[in-house]
Amino acid sequence: MKSNLMQGESLGLKTLPRHIAIIMDGNGRWAKKRLMNRVRGHEQGSDTVRAIVTASREIGIKILTLYAFSTENWARPESEVKALMGLLKKFILAEREDLQKNNIRLNVIGQKHRLPLDVCQELDATLELTQNNEEMILSLALSYGSREELTMAMQKIAVKIASKGLSPDDITEDLVTAHLYTSGMPDPDLIIRTGGEYRLSNFLLWQAAYSEIYITETLWPDFTRDEFIEILKNFQNRERRFGKVSCNTSNGG
């Protein structure tokens, strides 16, 4: 698909990140600033999700991973968790047709089995419907925690060692990667966090080893396509060395 940029959105297509991951932070603070219930912030945040998914597809991003609900989020008040699950179900139902029409494949990483049955059913229906779509992958991190993901991977590898299927010498970075939720996906080139907090919050810790990171003070409901474009321009001006010496200087960095 050719990039569908609007006037003024000049981006070098050859240096676009293939995989962008976003920590969507700030819904609650957005609502609090407006003396609203936190759920209203999540509702407004859903509109931002739609806008950024659309922008990513039009620009030509191949994989967009959104940190939608963490393993730690289960500890939030029951009423808020219930509302979030309802919003997730509503989002999946509302976007299913557009995902299919725009050739976007839905993917889920995390403990999908912990989600309410009705949410799982709608997710499964959409996963099946969109499984052959090739334009873009929309990956939702749901009941996701990177430490849990790594623990699960180690347990699976340990079982294979115990059954004599593997030896400790067979454990490599590629083997670990193959046992993660993100198996088969490239690591994120760029991780964006909204809301101004400077931490990864248990998100893609293994996969983020050499990701570029951009923190914006903007709360997620206020995050726009224009700011998204500016962040991509910032990414394109960075030099990714992956621990190697810069091509533009004789000094190591």
Beta strands, then each sheet from edge to edge (+ up, - down):
strand 1: 19-23
strand 2: 63-70
strand 3: 104-109
strand 4: 136-144
strand 5: 190-193
strand 6: 212-215
sheet 1: 3+ 4+ 2+ 1+ 5+ 6+
end
